[in-house]
Amino acid sequence: MRARFKKWNFYSDRVEVRIEGFQIGKLLDTAAKNGILLRGVRVHAETEAQAEIASCDLNRLKKLGGARYRITVQKRQGGVYRARRMRKRPVLLLGIFLAAAIVVGESFFVAAIEVDGYRAIPESELRACLAESGVREGVYRPGIDWEKAEAAVFARFPQIMWVRLVYDGRLVRLEVAETGHKIIRGETELSAEEEGLFIPAPEEGGGCCDIVAARSGYIESIDPVWGDAMAEPGDYVKKGQVLIRGQIPIEPTTFEENAPKEYYVRAQGEVWARVPYRLTFRQERYLRGAQAAGEQTGQAEQGGVQDSWGAEDSAQGSEQGVRGAEDSTQSGTAVVLDRVEKSPKQAKAKAEQQIRIWAKENLPENAEIVKKSLNFTQKENIIEVGVTLEVRQQIGKEQEIEFGTQNSDQQRD
């Protein structure tokens, strides 16, 4: 504790002194033994040195030096020294005090009011209601009755289902949520309040809905624009599972005992996932060609290659291969059909072509195949290709919320 007090004295009020005399080191050692804190000691010569000490230790150091050493003050520093000088300038001191008082005092007054969440209600009417309740720019903030102001807004506008006033420094923010959406059941039109549901007025493009998974897969990223995310990156979701819920909880208020605990919106957002696909393709095991013997050259000429996808085409190819064993004579030319087994490279090229055609017909435009594996199995006349794909794609799709039905409640839960 004593050491801390010495440091406080040193930094709050210290002086820089010059010491002159013989055997200055002996004086410095004696000062240290007597508890005098010396900082920044600089020895310029055998008979001269400089150091910083606390102002309260200056007289003690002079007493230890006696007549053998000459100790003079070069400079004074520290907060206490500056405060002593400020006493000689009362006008400046008063100005600093007034400036600090203004800064602190302004923090207790409202500088600006923001209104968030309104749609059908004009902002000017909400601000006018706040002003009638004593919430306006320039008013003394601790004097505001926050609950009374919230209750006034809640009572003035029946279409408001939830209201909250918050402040951050000198900024006051009014947050509201509106109702007013109508639900039609057969020939009866019910309001949200009559149905026990509280949802905002619908925006252009439809009513309230959830975002559900169009396919099963592993979530890579989920970015809800409107609604609550029900999954996290890395989760495995099944087809039809709710990803972004259009049901938003409401912070309870004290204005109504049976106040709603949630309201519904049109969920929006993007959900990217890695979706696995397992496919099976078939292709003919043998290439079919024509070998013709010409009258002059007698050399064989191979015709075009025709591969098929399914088992039916494979069966037809097998039948054609059998017929190819027979010789036919056309205009004096002998035609013999041979079967040549596909090489692994040819079979893989055909499988890649089949995958590209399938992806073009079945995957969305922004989908990307990130991983692919092929497994070839040879049978009698066909090659069966087992394909495993991992596709990065968006899997979110809208599903309308059917209010009042048991199925909708289960989906939202």
C-alpha positions, 0 to 999 in steps of 0.5 A, a space after each residue: 500500500 505504501 509503495 502504491 501511495 509513493 507512486 501516486 505522489 510521484 505521478 500526480 506531483 513531481 519535479 525534475 531536479 539538478 544535483 551538483 556536488 562531489 560523490 553524487 552516487 553516495 547521495 543517490 544511495 542514501 536517498 534510496 535507503 531513506 525511501 525517496 523514489 528517484 526516477 529518470 536518473 541521468 549522470 552528466 558528469 562526476 559532479 552533476 546529475 538529473 533526476 525526477 522525484 515527488 514534490 513531497 520528497 524534495 525537502 527530504 532530499 535537500 536535507 540529506 544533501 546538506 551543504 555538500 550538494 546543490 539541488 535546484 528545481 528544473 521543471 514541475 509536472 503532474 496533475 496536482 501542479 497543473 491544478 494549482 496553476 488552474 487556480 490562478 485562471 478561474 475563467 478557464 476553470 469555469 469554462 471547463 466545468 460548464 462544458 462538462 456540465 453541458 455534455 453530461 446534462 444533454 445526455 438526459 434529454 431526448 435528441 431524436 425519435 425513430 419509429 420502426 415497424 409501421 406499415 398502414 399507420 402514418 408515422 406522423 400520427 404515431 409521433 403525434 400520439 407520442 408527443 401527447 404522452 410527453 415523448 418528444 425531442 428535447 424533453 427530460 428523459 428521466 421524467 418520461 412515463 414509458 409505460 403510459 406512453 406505450 399504453 397510449 399508442 396501444 389504445 389509440 391504434 387498434 391495429 397495433 398488436 405490440 408496441 415497445 419504447 426503448 432508448 439508447 443514450 439520447 435516441 428514443 425508438 418506438 417499435 410497433 407491429 401491426 395486424 389487420 390481415 383477413 382470413 377467409 373460411 368458406 363464405 365467412 371472413 374473419 379478422 386475425 383477432 377473431 381467429 386468435 391469430 395475429 399477423 401483419 398486413 400481407 405484402 405484395 406477392 402473397 400471404 404468410 408462409 414457411 420456407 421448407 426443404 424441397 429435398 433432403 440434404 446437409 445445410 451449408 448456409 441459411 440466411 433468413 431475410 424474414 422469419 426465424 431460422 429453424 436449422 443451422 449449417 451442418 444440420 441434416 434436414 429431410 424433405 418437407 422440414 421447416 427451414 425458415 419459420 414464418 411464425 415470429 414470437 412477440 415479447 409479452 406486454 402488460 396491456 392485455 392479459 390475453 395478449 398474443 404470443 406470436 404473429 405470422 409473416 411471409 418467410 423469405 431467405 436463401 438456404 443452400 445445402 449439399 444434396 446427395 443423389 444416387 442414380 443408375 444408368 445403363 448403356 450397351 456393353 458392345 459397340 455396333 458397326 458395319 464391316 463392308 467388303 468392296 468389290 475393288 479394295 475388299 477392305 472393311 469399313 466400320 459404320 457409325 456407333 449407336 449407344 442406348 440408355 435403358 434396358 429396352 434399348 439394350 435388348 434391341 441392341 442384342 437382337 441386332 447383334 444376333 442379326 448382324 451375324 447373318 450375311 446379307 447381299 445388297 448389289 453384290 456387296 457383303 455386309 457383316 455386323 461385328 460387336 466390339 466391346 467398349 473400353 473403360 474409357 468409352 464407357 466412362 465418357 458415355 456415363 459422363 454424357 448421361 450425367 450431363 443430360 440428367 443434370 440439365 433436365 433435373 437440376 436447377 440452373 444455379 446447382 453445382 456438382 461438387 463431388 461425383 463417383 462412378 461404379 461400373 458393373 458388366 452384365 451380359 449385354 449392358 453396362 450398369 453405372 451406379 452414380 453418386 453425386 453431391 450437389 450444392 443447390 438451394 433447397 428452400 421452397 415456400 409452403 403456405 401456412 394454413 391457419 387453424 389446421 392441426 397439420 400447420 401447427 405440427 409443421 410450425 413446431 
